[in-house]
Amino acid sequence: MKGAPLHDEAELKTGTRILGLHVRWLYDERVFFRFLAYVDEERRRKALAHRFREDRAASLGAGLLLHFASFCLVPDLAKPLAIRHSANGKPYFAGDKAPRFNLSHAGEYVILAIGREEVGVDIEKHAGADEILARRCFTSAELARFMPARSCFDADMFFRFWTLKESYLKFIGTGLSVDPLRIEI
């Protein structure tokens, strides 16, 4: 299974690729344990440390996406690519020529963004959004764009704005250590 290198013409103009994986098939313990062999020791420990099968499956799914990306999208780099963490906890592949990546998971899905430059990605399950949460996360200008009338809360727009905002915070490497109200989309 050989994929196109990261510099293929099919890539986005930014050199970034986004890959997603539905992980429900990893809920089956036999399948889960079979696929543990395809990820590094740190990812195995991380996946096995989760109590719930959904969390274990998401963690392993993230590791499988990283494995695929490192072997198929950047085949010319030495393997395995070591993963390090920034001071704020953002993971990255060690090495000057190594691609940058970012992961997110929600519900039964895992998503990976990988490219030559810094990336940030977020995916959310549409549940639990309300006006109170929106006021804690968005500036008044942002609220006016997706909640024009006080009685008109648009949950779909909330999640569009939230995933954009969290993706940006992950892109700059801070994640939610920065108050979301300090960033305006």
PyMOL commands that set and color helices and strands:
alter all, ss='L'
color gray80, all
select helices_A, chain A and resi 24-27+29-38+41-49+53-73+131-137+140-146+155-171+175-177+180-182
alter helices_A, ss='H'
color red, helices_A
select strands_A, chain A and resi 17-22+83-85+91-93+100-106+109-115
alter strands_A, ss='S'
color yellow, strands_A
deselect
rebuild
show_as cartoon
